[in-house]
């Protein structure tokens, strides 16, 4: 679960609601998703957005996908395979972003 203004990602126990782990981000968190055991989160701050592959144990950023300037990312979901779906904020657009293969360039 992402917390936008506090720039945090929480792992929450679905049975109890207890917070099991907290990962800090240096940008606003606008969406969080898991796919193939990978943790990804979206950011949007000022006029820039990106998608980040994060190590869930250390919080280290493993990959960064920068979005074109002026493109907002509000929400992030995966199709469980090769695509991410990103909300476009006030634009009303849904964007599809291809997920890089593991071992791809950051």
N, CA, C and O of each residue as an XYZ file, in Angstrom:
424
protein
N       0.853     -1.159      0.000
C       0.000      0.000      0.000
C       0.903      1.228      0.000
O       1.891      1.282      0.733
N       0.559      2.218     -0.830
C       1.345      3.437     -0.891
C       0.684      4.570     -0.122
O      -0.542      4.668     -0.064
N       1.508      5.417      0.462
C       1.015      6.604      1.140
C       1.645      7.808      0.446
O       2.826      8.106      0.623
N       0.824      8.487     -0.347
C       1.271      9.561     -1.223
C       2.062     10.655     -0.528
O       3.251     10.803     -0.813
N       1.461     11.432      0.372
C       2.176     12.611      0.881
C       3.371     12.287      1.774
O       4.300     13.089      1.875
N       3.358     11.125      2.421
C       4.463     10.772      3.310
C       5.564      9.996      2.599
O       6.578      9.659      3.211
N       5.372      9.704      1.291
C       6.397      9.055      0.461
C       6.814      7.699      1.018
O       8.000      7.392      1.141
N       5.806      6.898      1.352
C       6.080      5.583      1.944
C       5.272      4.487      1.252
O       4.200      4.718      0.691
N       5.841      3.284      1.322
C       5.158      2.073      0.869
C       5.105      1.143      2.077
O       6.110      0.926      2.753
N       3.927      0.602      2.336
C       3.738     -0.292      3.478
C       3.397     -1.689      3.007
O       2.615     -1.872      2.074
N       3.996     -2.682      3.667
C       3.542     -4.061      3.536
C       2.595     -4.284      4.702
O       2.980     -4.124      5.860
N       1.352     -4.654      4.397
C       0.313     -4.774      5.412
C      -0.157     -6.220      5.495
O      -0.391     -6.860      4.470
N      -0.293     -6.728      6.699
C      -0.841     -8.067      6.909
C      -2.331     -8.010      6.582
O      -3.072     -7.277      7.237
N      -2.790     -8.774      5.575
C      -4.203     -8.689      5.186
C      -5.170     -9.217      6.247
O      -6.347     -8.859      6.239
N      -4.691    -10.053      7.148
C      -5.554    -10.609      8.190
C      -5.756     -9.639      9.347
O      -6.859     -9.509      9.877
N      -4.673     -8.957      9.735
C      -4.736     -8.120     10.941
C      -4.680     -6.623     10.660
O      -5.069     -5.815     11.503
N      -4.195     -6.251      9.469
C      -4.013     -4.841      9.156
C      -2.733     -4.263      9.738
O      -2.474     -3.068      9.598
N      -1.930     -5.097     10.387
C      -0.669     -4.634     10.977
C       0.332     -4.298      9.878
O       0.417     -4.999      8.870
N       1.082     -3.234     10.075
C       2.143     -2.867      9.136
C       3.353     -3.736      9.423
O       3.898     -3.721     10.526
N       3.774     -4.510      8.396
C       4.883     -5.442      8.554
C       6.217     -4.820      8.157
O       7.263     -5.174      8.701
N       6.172     -3.890      7.206
C       7.402     -3.279      6.701
C       7.066     -1.927      6.103
O       5.980     -1.735      5.556
N       7.998     -0.990      6.206
C       7.850      0.334      5.608
C       9.054      0.605      4.723
O      10.197      0.413      5.138
N       8.792      1.055      3.497
C       9.846      1.451      2.562
C       9.673      2.936      2.291
O       8.578      3.385      1.950
N      10.738      3.691      2.440
C      10.719      5.134      2.187
C      11.038      5.393      0.719
O      11.856      4.689      0.125
N      10.396      6.398      0.135
C      10.689      6.855     -1.221
C      11.108      8.316     -1.140
O      10.748      9.016     -0.193
N      11.863      8.774     -2.125
C      12.241     10.179     -2.145
C      11.284     11.012     -3.005
O      11.542     12.186     -3.269
N      10.185     10.400     -3.436
C       9.166     11.085     -4.232
C       7.788     10.638     -3.763
O       7.654      9.628     -3.073
N       6.755     11.407     -4.147
C       5.386     11.028     -3.806
C       5.067      9.661     -4.417
O       5.371      9.421     -5.586
N       4.467      8.779     -3.646
C       4.065      7.442     -4.094
C       2.638      7.533     -4.622
O       1.717      7.868     -3.877
N       2.455      7.234     -5.909
C       1.125      7.362     -6.510
C       0.502      6.029     -6.895
O      -0.633      5.998     -7.369
N       1.207      4.949     -6.704
C       0.654      3.630     -6.992
C       1.679      2.564     -6.671
O       2.883      2.807     -6.747
N       1.198      1.370     -6.308
C       2.068      0.253     -5.955
C       1.474     -1.004     -6.565
O       0.260     -1.204     -6.527
N       2.333     -1.859     -7.134
C       1.856     -3.124     -7.679
C       2.953     -4.181     -7.587
O       4.142     -3.866     -7.549
N       2.519     -5.449     -7.551
C       3.422     -6.605     -7.570
C       3.198     -7.354     -8.867
O       2.058     -7.507     -9.305
N       4.276     -7.825     -9.492
C       4.160     -8.689    -10.663
C       5.390     -9.592    -10.702
O       6.517     -9.109    -10.591
N       5.181    -10.896    -10.859
C       6.271    -11.882    -10.894
C       7.241    -11.705     -9.732
O       8.453    -11.825     -9.914
N       6.722    -11.420     -8.540
C       7.571    -11.253     -7.375
C       8.326     -9.939     -7.327
O       9.196     -9.756     -6.475
N       8.002     -9.012     -8.240
C       8.663     -7.706     -8.280
C       7.740     -6.634     -7.706
O       6.539     -6.623     -7.979
N       8.308     -5.744     -6.918
C       7.586     -4.606     -6.370
C       7.881     -3.384     -7.237
O       9.042     -3.037     -7.452
N       6.823     -2.732     -7.734
C       6.946     -1.516     -8.536
C       6.082     -0.438     -7.907
O       5.042     -0.724     -7.314
N       6.530      0.815     -8.044
C       5.672      1.901     -7.607
C       5.800      3.077     -8.560
O       6.843      3.296     -9.177
N       4.712      3.827     -8.663
C       4.683      5.014     -9.499
C       4.928      6.247     -8.665
O       4.625      6.278     -7.472
N       5.489      7.283     -9.311
C       5.695      8.568     -8.653
C       5.163      9.673     -9.558
O       5.068      9.516    -10.775
N       4.823     10.787     -8.935
C       4.422     11.982     -9.682
C       4.667     13.173     -8.786
O       4.083     13.292     -7.709
N       5.522     14.038     -9.234
C       5.852     15.218     -8.450
C       6.253     16.326     -9.417
O       7.059     16.115    -10.324
N       5.683     17.500     -9.212
C       5.894     18.623    -10.120
C       5.475     18.204    -11.525
O       4.324     17.825    -11.737
N       6.385     18.265    -12.476
C       6.043     17.962    -13.865
C       6.664     16.645    -14.332
O       6.770     16.399    -15.533
N       7.077     15.794    -13.378
C       7.725     14.548    -13.778
C       7.152     13.355    -13.020
O       6.728     13.455    -11.868
N       7.160     12.226    -13.718
C       6.684     10.959    -13.161
C       7.629      9.851    -13.596
O       8.325      9.961    -14.605
N       7.638      8.788    -12.816
C       8.388      7.606    -13.220
C       7.792      6.371    -12.566
O       6.953      6.459    -11.670
N       8.248      5.222    -13.037
C       7.901      3.930    -12.455
C       9.195      3.335    -11.935
O      10.224      3.377    -12.609
N       9.137      2.779    -10.728
C      10.341      2.283    -10.080
C      10.182      0.837     -9.644
O       9.195      0.470     -9.007
N      11.163      0.028     -9.995
C      11.253     -1.351     -9.514
C      12.083     -1.291     -8.242
O      13.224     -0.829     -8.264
N      11.520     -1.754     -7.135
C      12.120     -1.621     -5.813
C      12.388     -2.998     -5.208
O      11.559     -3.903     -5.311
N      13.537     -3.147     -4.585
C      13.813     -4.362     -3.819
C      12.950     -4.300     -2.559
O      13.122     -3.388     -1.751
N      12.028     -5.244     -2.369
C      11.108     -5.164     -1.235
C      11.785     -5.363      0.122
O      11.228     -4.975      1.149
N      12.965     -5.956      0.138
C      13.659     -6.191      1.408
C      14.502     -4.992      1.836
O      14.562     -4.660      3.020
N      15.155     -4.343      0.864
C      16.084     -3.265      1.201
C      15.552     -1.872      0.856
O      16.041     -0.876      1.388
N      14.557     -1.795     -0.029
C      14.059     -0.502     -0.491
C      14.904      0.090     -1.605
O      14.609      1.181     -2.093
N      15.961     -0.621     -2.017
C      16.844     -0.138     -3.087
C      16.094     -0.087     -4.416
O      15.338     -1.001     -4.745
N      16.310      0.995     -5.181
C      15.712      1.099     -6.507
C      16.543      0.264     -7.480
O      17.750      0.467     -7.614
N      15.880     -0.679     -8.159
C      16.560     -1.571     -9.085
C      16.454     -1.103    -10.535
O      17.379     -1.300    -11.323
N      15.332     -0.486    -10.881
C      15.117      0.035    -12.230
C      14.279      1.297    -12.141
O      13.471      1.460    -11.227
N      14.483      2.191    -13.108
C      13.736      3.437    -13.182
C      13.262      3.632    -14.611
O      14.064      3.628    -15.545
N      11.956      3.803    -14.780
C      11.382      4.111    -16.087
C      10.823      5.521    -16.027
O       9.784      5.750    -15.408
N      11.494      6.461    -16.657
C      11.028      7.845    -16.646
C       9.926      8.009    -17.676
O      10.026      7.520    -18.802
N       8.883      8.701    -17.273
C       7.789      9.016    -18.174
C       8.102     10.338    -18.874
O       8.896     11.127    -18.362
N       7.496     10.594    -20.030
C       7.725     11.876    -20.703
C       7.308     13.040    -19.802
O       6.325     12.943    -19.068
N       8.056     14.130    -19.864
C       7.772     15.319    -19.053
C       6.316     15.738    -19.247
O       5.816     15.762    -20.372
N       5.643     16.066    -18.154
C       4.243     16.469    -18.224
C       3.256     15.321    -18.137
O       2.045     15.541    -18.110
N       3.764     14.091    -18.092
C       2.907     12.909    -17.984
C       2.754     12.552    -16.511
O       3.731     12.188    -15.856
N       1.550     12.652    -15.992
C       1.310     12.297    -14.601
C       0.976     10.825    -14.457
O       0.291     10.257    -15.306
N       1.452     10.207    -13.395
C       1.114      8.821    -13.065
C       0.320      8.846    -11.759
O       0.863      9.139    -10.694
N      -0.964      8.535    -11.861
C      -1.827      8.478    -10.674
C      -2.456      7.097    -10.615
O      -3.526      6.862    -11.176
N      -1.792      6.205     -9.942
C      -2.240      4.818     -9.868
C      -1.350      3.940    -10.722
O      -0.821      4.382    -11.742
N      -1.187      2.697    -10.304
C      -0.349      1.751    -11.035
C      -0.881      0.349    -10.797
O      -1.038     -0.084     -9.655
N      -1.154     -0.347    -11.877
C      -1.594     -1.743    -11.820
C      -0.849     -2.530    -12.880
O      -0.356     -1.961    -13.854
N      -0.767     -3.829    -12.693
C      -0.123     -4.715    -13.657
C      -1.154     -5.674    -14.224
O      -2.136     -6.012    -13.562
N      -0.923     -6.111    -15.457
C      -1.785     -7.144    -16.034
C      -1.300     -8.539    -15.658
O      -1.852     -9.536    -16.123
N      -0.253     -8.614    -14.804
C       0.294     -9.903    -14.380
C       1.307    -10.443    -15.364
O       1.801    -11.558    -15.197
N       1.624     -9.667    -16.389
C       2.578    -10.111    -17.405
C       3.505     -8.956    -17.771
O       4.363     -8.566    -16.980
N       3.327     -8.414    -18.973
C       4.280     -7.453    -19.515
C       3.822     -6.009    -19.514
O       4.539     -5.147    -20.022
N       2.656     -5.711    -18.964
C       2.165     -4.333    -19.058
C       1.768     -3.770    -17.704
O       1.240     -4.460    -16.832
N       2.056     -2.462    -17.572
C       1.555     -1.675    -16.461
C       0.468     -0.759    -17.000
O       0.523     -0.317    -18.147
N      -0.514     -0.483    -16.164
C      -1.564      0.476    -16.486
C      -1.446      1.621    -15.482
O      -1.483      1.411    -14.270
N      -1.303      2.833    -16.012
C      -1.089      4.020    -15.173
C      -2.213      5.007    -15.404
O      -2.526      5.347    -16.545
N      -2.819      5.467    -14.326
C      -3.780      6.553    -14.443
C      -3.048      7.820    -14.847
O      -1.861      7.979    -14.565
N      -3.756      8.713    -15.503
C      -3.140      9.934    -16.007
C      -3.565     11.194    -15.290
O      -3.497     12.283    -15.859
N      -4.003     11.065    -14.050
C      -4.396     12.250    -13.296
C      -5.555     12.975    -13.945
O      -6.509     12.348    -14.407
N      -5.474     14.298    -13.981
C      -6.558     15.121    -14.512
C      -6.742     14.967    -16.021
O      -7.754     15.421    -16.556
N      -5.792     14.340    -16.724
C      -5.916     14.167    -18.176
C      -7.049     13.209    -18.532
O      -7.592     13.271    -19.635
N      -7.410     12.320    -17.600
C      -8.436     11.324    -17.872
C      -7.947     10.186    -18.747
O      -8.747      9.357    -19.180
N      -6.651     10.129    -19.016
C      -6.081      9.087    -19.884
C      -5.548      7.924    -19.056
O      -5.067      8.103    -17.938
N      -5.643      6.750    -19.622
C      -5.024      5.555    -19.066
C      -3.837      5.227    -19.956
O      -3.994      5.091    -21.169
N      -2.672      5.101    -19.379
C      -1.480      4.807    -20.161
C      -1.060      3.362    -19.924
O      -1.198      2.825    -18.825
N      -0.550      2.756    -20.975
C      -0.025      1.403    -20.900
C       1.484      1.503    -21.102
O       1.958      2.106    -22.064
N       2.228      0.900    -20.176
C       3.685      0.940    -20.227
C       4.189     -0.496    -20.220
O       3.769     -1.304    -19.391
N       5.087     -0.812    -21.146
C       5.653     -2.161    -21.203
C       6.664     -2.336    -20.071
O       7.562     -1.513    -19.891
N       6.506     -3.399    -19.326
C       7.439     -3.703    -18.232
C       8.709     -4.293    -18.820
O       8.645     -5.222    -19.625
N       9.875     -3.759    -18.422
C      11.124     -4.326    -18.940
C      11.357     -5.723    -18.385
O      10.914     -6.051    -17.284
N      12.040     -6.522    -19.143
C      12.403     -7.872    -18.690
C      13.420     -7.776    -17.569
O      14.201     -6.825    -17.519
N      13.418     -8.746    -16.675
C      14.401     -8.751    -15.590
C      15.796     -8.743    -16.209
O      16.055     -9.400    -17.218
N      16.689     -7.980    -15.573
C      18.042     -7.878    -16.086
C      18.190     -6.810    -17.145
O      19.284     -6.608    -17.674
N      17.057     -6.092    -17.478
C      17.115     -5.021    -18.464
C      17.801     -3.804    -17.875
O      18.067     -3.736    -16.675
N      18.082     -2.845    -18.745
C      18.749     -1.619    -18.314
C      17.853     -0.818    -17.392
O      16.634     -0.792    -17.558
N      18.460     -0.171    -16.429
C      17.719      0.694    -15.505
C      17.503      2.046    -16.123
O      16.898      2.919    -15.503
